[in-house]
Amino acid sequence: MGSISDAFNHMLECLVDREEKIRELKNILSIIQQHTDVIIFVIDAITGDILYINKPGGTNGLDDTNNQSNTDSSTDKNINDFIKILYEKAKKENKPKTTWEIYSEHHKKWFGVESLYVDWTEDKKAYFNILTDISNQRKKIDTLQFQISIDQMTGLYNQKFAYKVVEKLIREGNEFTVCFIDLDGLKLANDKFGHKVGDNYISKFSQVLRESARKNEYICRMGGDEFLLVFEWADYEDMLNVIFRINNNLRYLNDYRTFPFPISYSYGIVSYDKKLHRDAVSLIKAADEKMYALKKSKKTSRDHK
């Protein structure tokens, strides 16, 4: 009987402790609501039903947690979809505490989310989601990331970004094609006319690339006189059309003798094939090799004249 009594007393202690934790949770919720601008969504861990939504800076019936009367008419489809994402994310993680970031179309803001798996009532488990507006931080981070992804001389994306975006497209499994470009005669331009002319040559060619590409295409400077075009949902023929536009734009510059030498370049086009290209390095290298083969054939042709 002694062991049964001990077990029973332990069970009572656990129940009391549980009730105390629930009361503590409600007190924390009340304090958060009164003194901060965080948004709180409490979602039933089993059904996904909304148990509570706060209004930052205001008051709600904290005890009316078993119905959805706390949600007003503004809780439209966008809000419900947003809550569904919160619920599915928390359920998938299946951890006592999870943190992540999410964008709300309804609020037009980024939020940092901290999701806690809690006892909401004696017989109900819930995901207690605390959302903090991090839009300003995200904006600063996005601006910084953009700045470090840009080549300062040309305004194009830089080499680091080129490898990053190619790896991203490979992971997503999207169809895409790359074109490696190398300017012809830059060394001669630098040696004969000076580096200022050479730099202007690179800048003017960069402008031609921008004018020849579509808005959703990535134009990157790999360094020196080398460039990489990354076109999503494009094949070899699509890239040839871009080459055609580049040539037309260069013809205009050459006709007007923008430089004391003709602007020309060599290129290599490769479409991503998961059987042939294991990563960004191998794909870009394949395009570089094709470019070099074309440059070599042009040099051989000139030598035989």
ChimeraX attribute file (.defattr): number of C-alpha atoms within 10 A of each C-alpha:
attribute: neighborCount
match mode: 1-to-1
recipient: residues
	/A:1	6
	/A:2	7
	/A:3	8
	/A:4	9
	/A:5	10
	/A:6	11
	/A:7	12
	/A:8	12
	/A:9	12
	/A:10	12
	/A:11	12
	/A:12	12
	/A:13	12
	/A:14	12
	/A:15	13
	/A:16	12
	/A:17	12
	/A:18	15
	/A:19	16
	/A:20	12
	/A:21	16
	/A:22	17
	/A:23	14
	/A:24	12
	/A:25	15
	/A:26	16
	/A:27	13
	/A:28	11
	/A:29	16
	/A:30	15
	/A:31	10
	/A:32	18
	/A:33	20
	/A:34	14
	/A:35	11
	/A:36	12
	/A:37	16
	/A:38	18
	/A:39	19
	/A:40	22
	/A:41	20
	/A:42	27
	/A:43	25
	/A:44	21
	/A:45	22
	/A:46	12
	/A:47	9
	/A:48	17
	/A:49	18
	/A:50	24
	/A:51	22
	/A:52	23
	/A:53	21
	/A:54	22
	/A:55	15
	/A:56	16
	/A:57	13
	/A:58	11
	/A:59	11
	/A:60	16
	/A:61	10
	/A:62	14
	/A:63	8
	/A:64	12
	/A:65	16
	/A:66	15
	/A:67	11
	/A:68	13
	/A:69	15
	/A:70	18
	/A:71	16
	/A:72	9
	/A:73	6
	/A:74	8
	/A:75	12
	/A:76	12
	/A:77	10
	/A:78	14
	/A:79	15
	/A:80	14
	/A:81	14
	/A:82	16
	/A:83	20
	/A:84	16
	/A:85	13
	/A:86	22
	/A:87	26
	/A:88	13
	/A:89	14
	/A:90	25
	/A:91	16
	/A:92	9
	/A:93	12
	/A:94	12
	/A:95	11
	/A:96	11
	/A:97	15
	/A:98	15
	/A:99	14
	/A:100	12
	/A:101	14
	/A:102	16
	/A:103	15
	/A:104	14
	/A:105	12
	/A:106	14
	/A:107	11
	/A:108	9
	/A:109	15
	/A:110	20
	/A:111	21
	/A:112	19
	/A:113	21
	/A:114	18
	/A:115	27
	/A:116	19
	/A:117	21
	/A:118	19
	/A:119	18
	/A:120	24
	/A:121	16
	/A:122	10
	/A:123	6
	/A:124	12
	/A:125	16
	/A:126	24
	/A:127	27
	/A:128	28
	/A:129	25
	/A:130	19
	/A:131	21
	/A:132	18
	/A:133	19
	/A:134	16
	/A:135	15
	/A:136	11
	/A:137	11
	/A:138	16
	/A:139	12
	/A:140	11
	/A:141	12
	/A:142	12
	/A:143	12
	/A:144	11
	/A:145	12
	/A:146	12
	/A:147	13
	/A:148	14
	/A:149	19
	/A:150	18
	/A:151	18
	/A:152	11
	/A:153	12
	/A:154	18
	/A:155	17
	/A:156	22
	/A:157	22
	/A:158	21
	/A:159	18
	/A:160	15
	/A:161	22
	/A:162	23
	/A:163	18
	/A:164	12
	/A:165	14
	/A:166	24
	/A:167	17
	/A:168	14
	/A:169	16
	/A:170	19
	/A:171	10
	/A:172	9
	/A:173	12
	/A:174	13
	/A:175	15
	/A:176	20
	/A:177	24
	/A:178	27
	/A:179	26
	/A:180	26
	/A:181	24
	/A:182	22
	/A:183	19
	/A:184	16
	/A:185	16
	/A:186	21
	/A:187	14
	/A:188	12
	/A:189	19
	/A:190	15
	/A:191	12
	/A:192	11
	/A:193	14
	/A:194	12
	/A:195	14
	/A:196	10
	/A:197	17
	/A:198	21
	/A:199	18
	/A:200	14
	/A:201	19
	/A:202	21
	/A:203	17
	/A:204	17
	/A:205	23
	/A:206	21
	/A:207	14
	/A:208	18
	/A:209	23
	/A:210	16
	/A:211	13
	/A:212	18
	/A:213	19
	/A:214	12
	/A:215	9
	/A:216	10
	/A:217	14
	/A:218	20
	/A:219	25
	/A:220	28
	/A:221	26
	/A:222	21
	/A:223	12
	/A:224	11
	/A:225	21
	/A:226	19
	/A:227	27
	/A:228	27
	/A:229	21
	/A:230	24
	/A:231	23
	/A:232	17
	/A:233	12
	/A:234	17
	/A:235	17
	/A:236	15
	/A:237	11
	/A:238	13
	/A:239	22
	/A:240	13
	/A:241	13
	/A:242	18
	/A:243	18
	/A:244	13
	/A:245	17
	/A:246	18
	/A:247	18
	/A:248	14
	/A:249	17
	/A:250	21
	/A:251	15
	/A:252	11
	/A:253	17
	/A:254	16
	/A:255	10
	/A:256	9
	/A:257	12
	/A:258	14
	/A:259	17
	/A:260	10
	/A:261	12
	/A:262	15
	/A:263	21
	/A:264	15
	/A:265	19
	/A:266	19
	/A:267	22
	/A:268	22
	/A:269	25
	/A:270	20
	/A:271	21
	/A:272	25
	/A:273	14
	/A:274	11
	/A:275	6
	/A:276	10
	/A:277	16
	/A:278	13
	/A:279	16
	/A:280	19
	/A:281	12
	/A:282	12
	/A:283	23
	/A:284	24
	/A:285	15
	/A:286	21
	/A:287	22
	/A:288	25
	/A:289	15
	/A:290	20
	/A:291	20
	/A:292	18
	/A:293	15
	/A:294	16
	/A:295	19
	/A:296	13
	/A:297	11
	/A:298	12
	/A:299	11
	/A:300	11
	/A:301	10
	/A:302	9
	/A:303	8
	/A:304	6
	/A:305	5
